[in-house]
Amino acid sequence: MSQLSAQFACVVDIQWHVDNAEAVLLGGKNAAIAGTVVAVPTLVACRVLPWAKHNLNYTAQALIISAACIAGFFITADKTILRNARQNTIGRIDKST
């Protein structure tokens, strides 16, 4: 492998780590927001509504809240990774023309 291709591989590897770190950070923020938004009505409903009080135990409440957190994380991380990949591809096309 030539030195130029080795440097290019190093730059691509660094960019990949930066993109993934950004995706994880944004996904974590969105998961915290989604968890908070879902936790409040879930916990209030389990204290106020008779059906929810009778049918939703602590495990069910935790599953509802964690499902929202997980979905928020993965949706945001996926969108961020795809956006960065699209920008990298468009940047390569613009440089070659």
N, C-alpha and C positions, 0 to 999 in steps of 0.2 A: 504494500500500500504506500502510495506516495505521501509526502509530508502534507501536501495541499489537501488531499482527500482525508487524511487523518485529522487535520485541523477542522475541516468541514464537518466530519463526524462528531468531533468534540463540541462544536457550536450547536449542532442539531441536538445532541444529547443534553446540553445545558438548556436549550430552549424547551425541550420536552419536559425537563424537571420544573422549569418556571411555569409552564402552562399547567402542569398537573398540580403544582402548589396553589396556583390561582384557582383552579377548579375546586380543590379541597377547601380552600378558605371560603369561597363564595357558597359552596354547598353547605358548609358548617353554619354559616350565618343564616342561610335560608332554612336549614333544619331547625335552628333555634327559634326562628320566627314562627315557622309552621307549628312547632310543638307548643309554643305559647298560645298561639291563636286557637288551636284545637283543645288544649288542656282546659282552658277557662270554661267554655260551654259544656265540655264533657263532665268536669267535676261539679259544676253548678247543676247540671241536669240530674246527676246521680244523687244530689242532695234534695232536689225540689220535686222532680217528677216521680210519681209513684211507680210507673212502669220501669223507668231506669233504675230507681232505687231497688226494686225487686229483682231485676234481671241482670244488671251489670255489676259483677263483683270487681274487686280490685284488679284481678288479672285482665278482665275485659277492658277496663278503663286504661290500663297500661298498654294493652295491644292497640287500642284506638289511637292513643297519643303517639306511640312509637311508630305506627304505620304512617302517620302524617309526617313525622320527622324523617323517616327513611325515604319516603317518596319525595319530600322537598329536597333532601340532599342529592339523591341520584338524578332527579330531573334537572336541577341546577348545574350539577357537575357535568352531566352529559351535554347540556346546552353550551356550557363554557368550553368544553373540549372541542365540540364541533365548530363553534365560532372561531376558536384559535386555529384549528386546522384549515378552515375556510380562508382566514386571513393569511396564513402561511402559503397556501396554494395560490391565492390571488397575488401575493407579493412575488412569488417565483415567476408567475406568468408575466407580470408587469416588468420584471427585471430582464426577462429573456427577449422582450420585443423591442 
